[in-house]
Structure formats: C-alpha cells, structure tokens
C-alpha cells in the first residue's frame, strides 16, 4: 500500500446541517490524524441524501489518499453510508453472519428482540475489513480500493473514538511512513490582527523557506490572536529545533503582547503568576456580569489565587458594596476611569485580596452617547500603583463583553509582570 499523506473527512447526517447538532468528530479525527503525519485537506458535512453522499465520496477519493466517514451506519432507512460507498466503489454487499449474531446477542443481553432493521448493519462490502464496535451495534469498515482507503466509522463519539484509536490509527501510523506533523501556538493579546501580521510576516516568510519549512497561520478572535506554526516530515528532532527557533523569533518580535508559547491560556498565565507570589485576586464587574470571574474559575486550582467577586451592575451596588463615592459617579459617570479605579480598590479592600480588577462599560446595543459610544469599556487593576485603560471595542454585545474580559486579564498580567500597560 502506498504511503498515506492526505485525508478527507465526511460527517454524514442531515441533523448536522441544523443548528441543533455540531460535528465534533471531525475535530477529533483531525488532531489524531495530524499526530501521525496525515494532513486533512477537506472536511464536509453531508446530509442523508444518496445522490449528495455519492458525489461527496467521489470527490473526496479524488482529493485524498484516505477518506473517513462518520455516521450513517445505523439500522434506519436514512442510514445510507454503507450502501452508497459500496455502490460508488462497485462492490457487492454481503451479510456477515458473525456481525449479525453479535448484534442479536447485544439485544438479548438487554432482554430485547432484535428488530429486523438491524440486519442492515451486518452488510459488508466485498473485501472490506470489519472494525469491531464493543460500544454499539454498528461495526466500522476499512476498505482498500484502487489505491484509496475508505474508513467508515459510526457517528456517536463514544463509539467512533475508541474504534478509531484501536482499530484504525495504529495502521495509519504505519502507512504514514514515520511522517509527523508538529505544531506550536503563540498566543497574543491586545494587538489587532493587522498589527501582528505586519510584525510577523517578514519572520514567518523566512521560516517558510528554511531547511525545515515552517508553515504559519494566523487565527483571530475578539481580543486574541494566535499564530499556529507547523512542520511536516520524518526528522522529528530537526523539526522541533526549527519550530523552537521560529517560536522564539516571533515571540520576541511580538513581546510583550505574546503571553504564551506553551499552550497556556491567558487566565492560566495570570493564575500562575498570582500563585507564584502567593497572591489572591478579586474582581468587580459591571457590563461583563461575572464573565471575568467565570473565566478565572475555569482554571483548575484557581481557589489558590482567586478570592471572589462582586457583580456591581447597578450604581447602588458600586456605592454600597464597593465603597465607590456617589459624587465620583455623579461627576464622572459610572463608565469612567476614576470610577473603575475606585471599584478595583474597593473590591480588593472589601475581599482582602492582593489585587483587584474592575470592568465598567457600555456593552450595548443601547446606552451609548456621543461622548461614550457603545463599546466604551474601562478596565482598572489595583495591584500596587493603579493601572487603568479606556477601550473602544467594536462588535455586538457578546463581542464587547468578551473583549472586555480579555483586556482585563491582559492588564492584570502586565501589572503582575511590571510590563508597559500598552505597546
């Protein structure tokens, strides 16, 4: 069998084309395939239509060495994968008595009679290898045809994942001939994508033409940028050295905004810095309504360094729970730097923590003014000398709130590390 370098994934099921169900199998398979050096060149979601599925299979087999389908192996009339694949490949379906008996015993162990529809799951294209399914009734199939490999897997992740890991991945690792795909991620906060690209492009362009070519992809989300570096080949030690050198160059150029090169999230970085000082942080949130506290407590072990928080949405709460002076709000407005600093000082003092973080802003869609439009957010950190910044975020309410949380975490990180408040 020729070496396997590329793969296409087809997620089968009309339910995956609705808003009610998300295809998570493709993400899992992509990661596992990359681990053994196989690049995923295409992913598709295909409904339960014989013609559409047949066309997708023909296209996928023309594009990739390996085609993996998930779903459509059940006992009902709309489970078409097995039959359509056999038809496209010109293979006859033969009932496998051992599969049929296994399915029947599975029902009997539960005190049930096997419906006749389950006989469909015992159909095997001629020449296919059966992949046992101890977690369900639908066996998988490995089919080699005309230089291509097709692997048919069940849709439920609890069935698909163990079947792939035990019955498919070891053989793919052999067929990839020792090739690997190694990756690194650099995470950056507080810089727009265009600024990151301007700085990073000359560096990653040079990396692409090195002795070990490094491919770089920029991924942007509200408040965060990620640089994904990848190397492909068989010389793992050389690939690691090239990736490490590339990460080092890019992180240095993007400092101090580059906060992670080892997979840590911003909240994990902040938590570890707090833990190293034996400090605790507390938060006062207005427009984010507890999102910052939730993000911090998502980190396992955060009880070591997170004291608690106050959702100070109303001005009365800012005044009575955080000790913000009423005349300060009257003079400057609730969304202002003096009020944000007072909120950070107040939550730190009231909760007895070493650092306090405050967010106050206008998330929209209403409430803005010419002076303070929607998206105006003020973040303050009280950890030593107070730090405070006013932001003008764009996007809908959810995006403004998400960017506010990232900004607060990044300002806290910079305060803890005594870094400049802005680049």
N, C-alpha and C positions, 0 to 999 in steps of 0.2 A: 504494500500500500504506500502511495506517495505521502510525503510529509504534509501535515495539516498546518496551514498558516492562517487561514481566514475562516470566519464563521458568520452565518446569518441566523437570526432568531425570529421565529414566528410565534407570537402568542395568539392562540386560537380561541374564539368565544365572543359571541355578539355582546355579552354582558360587559366585556372590556371596552366596548365602544360607547358606553354610557358613563354618566357621572357617578355611578354608584359603585363601580369596581375599578381598581387600579392594577395595572400589570406590574407586579413586583418581581415576578420570576425572571424577567429579562435582566434586571439589575443584578440579581444574584448570579445568574449564569455568566454575565459579562465579567464580573470580578473573578470568578473561578476559572474562566477561560483565559483571562489575562495572566493568571498565576502560572499557567503552563505555556505561555508564549503565543496564544492564539488571539488574533485581533478580531474583534466584532466589527464587521464592515456594514451591517444593516440590521435594523430591528423593525418589525412590523406587527401591528395588531390587525387580525383578520377575523371578520365575522363568520357565522355559521352558514356560509353560502358555498355550495360545491364549486361553482364556477370561479368565484373570487379566490377561494383557497387553492384551487388548482393552478390558477395564474400566479399566485404568490409563491407556490412551491417551485414552479418552473423558473421564475425569475431568481429566486434565492439559490437554486442549484447552479444557475449560470454565473452567479456573482461570487460564490464562496465555496471553499473546499468542504465545509461542514455546514449542514443545516439542522437546527434543533427546533422542534415544535414543542409547545407546551399546551395541553388542553385538547379537548375533542376526542378523548379516548373512552368516554363513559358509555353507558348502556342505552342512552336515549336516541331518538331519531335524529336529533340535531348534532350528535357527536359524529363528525364526518372525517376526522383526520386520517384514521387508519385506512378507510376505503378510498379516499381521494389520493393519498400518497401511493397506494397500490395501483390505482388507475393511471396516474401520471407516469409511473415507472414501468407500466405494462406488466405488473406482477399479479399472479393469482392469489386470492386469499384462501387459506386453508385453515379449517378449525383444528386447534391444538387441544387434544383430549386432556393433556396434563393441566393446561390452564383452566379448562372448563371444570375439571374436578377440584382444582384449588379454589375456584370461585364458589362452587357448590358447597364445599366444606366450610368456607368462611361464613356463608349464610347459616349452615346447620349449627355451627358453634354458637350462634346467637339465637337458635331456636326458630329460624325463619326458613321459608321456602324460597329458593332462588327464582326470581322472575325470569321468564323466557328471554326478555330483552338482554339479559346479561350474557347470553351466548355470543352476542356480537363482540364482546371483549376477548373472546378466545380466537378470533380471526387473526391469522399471522400471514403476512406476505411471504411468498416462497423465498427461501434463502435468508430470511431475517433471523437475527438472534434475539431471543426473548430476554428482557430485563425484569427480574422478579420484583414484585411490589408487596412487601410484607405489611404495608400500611394502608392498602386499599385494594380494590378489585381490578383496577386497570393496570395490566403489565405494560412496561415500556418496550420499545423495539429499536434495535440497531440494524440498519440496512445499508449495505455497500452496493452501489450500483453505478457502473460506468465511470469509475474514478471519484465518485462523490460518496459522501457518508451522510445519511439522514438518521437522526436520533429522535424518536417520538417519545415524549415524556408526558405523564399526567399533569393536570393543571394545579391541583391543590398543593401548595408549597410543602406541607408536611409529608407528602408523598414524593413530590418532584425532587426536593433537595437531597434526601438520603439516597434515592435511586441514582441521581447524577453523580454524587460523590463516590459511591461504592461501585457502581456498575459501568460508569462512563468515563469519569475523569482519569483514572489510572491508565486506561488505554490511550486516551488523548494525549496524556503526558508522554507516552512512548512515541506516538505519531508526530508530535511536535519536534522530535529530534533534539531535545535539550534546549530548545529556544525558550527564552523568557521575555516577559515584558516587565520592566522595573519602573516604578513611579516614585515621584516626590511631589509634595504640595507645599507651596509657600502661601501663607495667608497674610493679607494686608488689610488694614483698617484706616479709614479717614482720608483716603485718596480716591478721586474719580478714576474710572477705568481708563479714560484718555490720558491722564497723567501717568498712570502706571505703564501704559503702553509706550508712551514717549520715552520713559527712562529704560524700560526693559527691552524694547525692540532691538537696539544695537547689540545687546548682550546675547539674547536668545537667537538672534540671526547667526551670530558667530558660532554658537553652540550647535546649530543645525548642520554646520559643515565641518565639525570636528572629526577626529579619528573615530570616536564613538558618537554618531549623530544623536543629538538630543532634540526631541520634538516638544514644543511648548504651546500650551493652550491657556487662554485667559477666560476665566469664568467670573461673571459679575452678578452680585445680588445686592439688595439695598444695604448700603453701609459697608459691604465687604467685597474684596476682590481675591480671587485665588489664581495662582499660576500653577498649572499642572505640567510637570516635566516627565517625560518618559523616554526610555531607551529600550531597544529591541536587539536581541542577539543571543549568543551562547556563552560569551565570555563574561560571566557574572561579575567577577572582581573588577574587570576594566569598566564595565557598565556602572558599577557602584561608584568607582572613583570619578568617572565623568559626571555622574549625577551630583555627587557631593560637591565637586568643583563648581558646577553650574549653579547649584543652590546657594553656595557661598557667595558667588559673584552677584547674583541677583538680589539676595537678601541685603548685602552690604550697600548696593546701589539704592535700594528702597528703604533703608533704615531712616528714621526709627519706626516707620509705619508698618514694616514687616514684623509681625509679632510671633509667628510660628513657622517653623520648618520641620517639625517633628510630629505633625498630626494633631497637636493640641488646639482646642478651640480657644476663643478669646476669654470665655469665662473660666476655663481651666487654667489658663496662664495667670489670670488675676487671682484665682483661688490659691495657686501655688505660691505666688508672691506674698499673699497675705499669710499663708501658713508658715512660710519661711521666717516671717517677722513675729509670729505668734500674735497676729492682729485679728481683730474682728471688724467687719464692715456692716453697716446698716443702711437702709435705703428709704427715701421719701419720694413717692411717685404721685404725680397728678395725672397728666394725659396718658401715661402708659398703664395706669391702673393695676399695677402688680406684675407687669411683664418682666421687669428687671429682676425682681425677687425670684420669679419663677425660673428665669434663665440661670441665675446663680445656684438655686437649689436643685437644678437638673444635674449638677455635678455631684457625683458620689463623694461622700465625706465632707460636704460643704458645712455641716454643723460645726466643724472645727473652726471655721472662719466667718460664718455668716450669722449675725446676731438676730436680725429680723427687719421688719419694715413697716411703714405707715403709708396707706393709700390716702393721700391728702387731696382729694378731688375738690372738695368744697373749701372756700376760704376760711370758714369757721374751723375746719379741721386743721388747716395750716396754722391758724392762730392758737387754738386751744390745745392741740396735741403736739405741735412742733414749736410753739413759742414764737412764731413769726409776729412781729409787731403789726397791729392793724393799720397804723399810719404808714408803714412801709408799703403795704399793699395798696393803700389809698393813693399814695404819692406816685408809685412806680408801676402799679398793676401787678396782677398775680404772675404774669409771664414777663419776668424781668430778672436781670442779673442780681440785684440786691435781694430779691425775694428767694431766688434759687439758693444763694449762699446762706441765707437765714434758715432755709429748710434743711440744707445739708448739715449746718451747725446744730440745728435743733434735733434732728434725728440721731446724730452722733451722741449728743449730750444726754438725751432722754433714754436712749437704749444702752448707754455706757460702752460704746464701741470706740475703736481707734480711728475709724474713718467713716465718714458719712457721704452719701451720694444722693443728689436730688435731681429730679426731672420735672419741669413745668413747661407746658406748651399748648399750642393750638393745633390739634390733630385734624380738625375739620369733620365734615365738609363745611360746617358753619363756624361762626365765631371770630373770623378774621377781620382785620381792618386795614386801612391803607398803611398805617404805621407798623402794624403787626399782622401780616397776612397769614392765612392758613399755611402751616408748615413751619412757623416760627417756634422754636424749641430752645429752652435754656437749660443747660446742664451745669451743675456745680459739684465739686468734690472738696470735702473738708478732711484733709489728711496732712497736717502741717499747714503751711500757708494755703489759703483757699484758692482753688482754680475754678474759673467759670468761663463758659463759652456760649454764645448765641449762634444758633444754626438756622438756616433757611432750607428746610427739606422740601423736596418735590414728591408728588405721588398722592395716592389716596390715603385714607385714614390709616389703613393697615400698614402701608409703607412708611408713613411718617412715624408711627409708633415703633416699628421695627428699627428704623434708622436711629431713633432716639435712644433705644436700648444699647445698640452698638456704640453710639457716641459716648454714652455714659461709661460703658465698660472700658473703652479705649482711653477716655480721660482719666479714669481711675488707674489704669495700667501705667500711663505716663506719669501720674503723680507718684505712684509707688516706686518707679524706677528713676525718678527725678529727670525725666525726659522733657524736651520742649512740649508745650501744650499744643502746638501746631507745627506743621512742616513749613 
